[in-house]
């Protein structure tokens, strides 16, 4: 390439732009045990495990892209106990991920809630792209509550409720509340297209689908001249029937002493200030639940950071329908001694 550029300059030609190197990324999609662990198994410096030389010659799509997933079991010492690509993936790609994981992977073992080393599994994804692209951003700090649940922005009315029993999921006989954002987009023929989005989590897919299908048949009154209309409503299901609830108030955010949670009073040996934690605040709970997302460099340090954060009180956020809802917050603990 250097020779080609020098010749081009000598002859007064435009210098060709260097061809971008293909990109190979390895991501950890999820740990298997969820919130049951104080610290799930974590990959260390995963961006160093792959190079452009790992880019395959076959198995990619017509645009030169491809990806492959694998489930990796990490034992209580942090070693790879097992690695298995998911079924149904291109063989040319499926054979690449586990050798990379076994030969170059470095993992930190998981910890149970008592701080004891345990085994865990991760879901890993290997992505091939014909040129470099930025990795996914690290999640920012927030109270974990959808902003649409905290304040009403309705500019339309629902004038006719759907025939709810016709849409009730088969076998559903209980009670459930579902907050939904309904949007109407103007179409060329003068009618509207209904777009429904469930705001609550976790999502019950059957109930969510039934709710949105029903709301597509409701009657709406929109403001004249507007091509985009929105309303957030609460659908209260009860034994195959449902009623619509409208916002009662402006929501109130999570109440928690963030600074106090970050300041860990004791520094165990080997602990650094490079860790990160995720705090989950159950709507009906009295204590937050902590999980390590980036280790402090010490098992005892991770345990101390979580124990301290979990010891502090909180008040769960309340949405605009008057419901206490789950919240979450990401923090970087700082050992003060």
Secondary structure in CASP SS format (residue, H / E / C, confidence):
PFRMAT SS
TARGET T0000
AUTHOR 0000-0000-0000
METHOD secondary structure of the structure
MODEL  1
X C 1.00
X H 1.00
X H 1.00
X H 1.00
X H 1.00
X H 1.00
X H 1.00
X H 1.00
X H 1.00
X H 1.00
X C 1.00
X C 1.00
X C 1.00
X C 1.00
X C 1.00
X C 1.00
X C 1.00
X C 1.00
X C 1.00
X C 1.00
X C 1.00
X C 1.00
X E 1.00
X E 1.00
X E 1.00
X E 1.00
X E 1.00
X E 1.00
X E 1.00
X E 1.00
X E 1.00
X C 1.00
X C 1.00
X H 1.00
X H 1.00
X H 1.00
X C 1.00
X C 1.00
X E 1.00
X C 1.00
X C 1.00
X E 1.00
X E 1.00
X C 1.00
X C 1.00
X H 1.00
X H 1.00
X H 1.00
X C 1.00
X C 1.00
X C 1.00
X H 1.00
X H 1.00
X H 1.00
X C 1.00
X C 1.00
X C 1.00
X C 1.00
X C 1.00
X C 1.00
X C 1.00
X C 1.00
X C 1.00
X C 1.00
X C 1.00
X E 1.00
X E 1.00
X E 1.00
X E 1.00
X E 1.00
X E 1.00
X E 1.00
X E 1.00
X E 1.00
X C 1.00
X C 1.00
X C 1.00
X C 1.00
X C 1.00
X E 1.00
X E 1.00
X E 1.00
X E 1.00
X E 1.00
X E 1.00
X C 1.00
X C 1.00
X C 1.00
X C 1.00
X C 1.00
X H 1.00
X H 1.00
X H 1.00
X H 1.00
X H 1.00
X H 1.00
X H 1.00
X H 1.00
X H 1.00
X H 1.00
X H 1.00
X H 1.00
X H 1.00
X H 1.00
X C 1.00
X C 1.00
X E 1.00
X E 1.00
X C 1.00
X E 1.00
X E 1.00
X C 1.00
X C 1.00
X C 1.00
X C 1.00
X C 1.00
X E 1.00
X E 1.00
X C 1.00
X E 1.00
X E 1.00
X E 1.00
X E 1.00
X E 1.00
X E 1.00
X E 1.00
X E 1.00
X E 1.00
X E 1.00
X C 1.00
X C 1.00
X C 1.00
X C 1.00
X C 1.00
X C 1.00
X C 1.00
X C 1.00
X C 1.00
X C 1.00
X C 1.00
X C 1.00
X C 1.00
X C 1.00
X C 1.00
X C 1.00
X C 1.00
X H 1.00
X H 1.00
X H 1.00
X C 1.00
X C 1.00
X C 1.00
X C 1.00
X C 1.00
X C 1.00
X E 1.00
X E 1.00
X E 1.00
X E 1.00
X E 1.00
X C 1.00
X C 1.00
X C 1.00
X H 1.00
X H 1.00
X H 1.00
X H 1.00
X C 1.00
X C 1.00
X C 1.00
X C 1.00
X C 1.00
X C 1.00
X C 1.00
X E 1.00
X E 1.00
X E 1.00
X E 1.00
X E 1.00
X E 1.00
X E 1.00
X E 1.00
X E 1.00
X E 1.00
X E 1.00
X E 1.00
X C 1.00
X C 1.00
X C 1.00
X C 1.00
X C 1.00
X E 1.00
X E 1.00
X E 1.00
X E 1.00
X E 1.00
X E 1.00
X E 1.00
X C 1.00
X C 1.00
X C 1.00
X C 1.00
X C 1.00
X C 1.00
X H 1.00
X H 1.00
X H 1.00
X H 1.00
X H 1.00
X H 1.00
X H 1.00
X H 1.00
X H 1.00
X H 1.00
X H 1.00
X C 1.00
X C 1.00
X C 1.00
X E 1.00
X E 1.00
X E 1.00
X E 1.00
X C 1.00
X C 1.00
X C 1.00
X C 1.00
X C 1.00
X E 1.00
X E 1.00
X E 1.00
X E 1.00
X E 1.00
X E 1.00
X E 1.00
X E 1.00
X E 1.00
X E 1.00
X E 1.00
X C 1.00
X C 1.00
X E 1.00
X E 1.00
X E 1.00
X E 1.00
X E 1.00
X C 1.00
X C 1.00
X C 1.00
X C 1.00
X C 1.00
X C 1.00
X E 1.00
X C 1.00
X C 1.00
X E 1.00
X E 1.00
X C 1.00
X H 1.00
X H 1.00
X H 1.00
X H 1.00
X H 1.00
X E 1.00
X E 1.00
X C 1.00
X C 1.00
X C 1.00
X C 1.00
X C 1.00
X C 1.00
X C 1.00
X C 1.00
X C 1.00
X C 1.00
X C 1.00
X E 1.00
X E 1.00
X E 1.00
X E 1.00
X E 1.00
X E 1.00
X C 1.00
X C 1.00
X C 1.00
X C 1.00
X C 1.00
X C 1.00
X C 1.00
X E 1.00
X E 1.00
X E 1.00
X E 1.00
X E 1.00
X E 1.00
X C 1.00
X C 1.00
X C 1.00
X C 1.00
X H 1.00
X H 1.00
X H 1.00
X H 1.00
X H 1.00
X H 1.00
X H 1.00
X H 1.00
X H 1.00
X H 1.00
X H 1.00
X H 1.00
X C 1.00
X C 1.00
X C 1.00
X E 1.00
X E 1.00
X C 1.00
X C 1.00
X E 1.00
X C 1.00
X C 1.00
X C 1.00
X C 1.00
X C 1.00
X E 1.00
X C 1.00
X C 1.00
X E 1.00
X E 1.00
X E 1.00
X E 1.00
X E 1.00
X C 1.00
X C 1.00
X E 1.00
X E 1.00
X C 1.00
X C 1.00
END
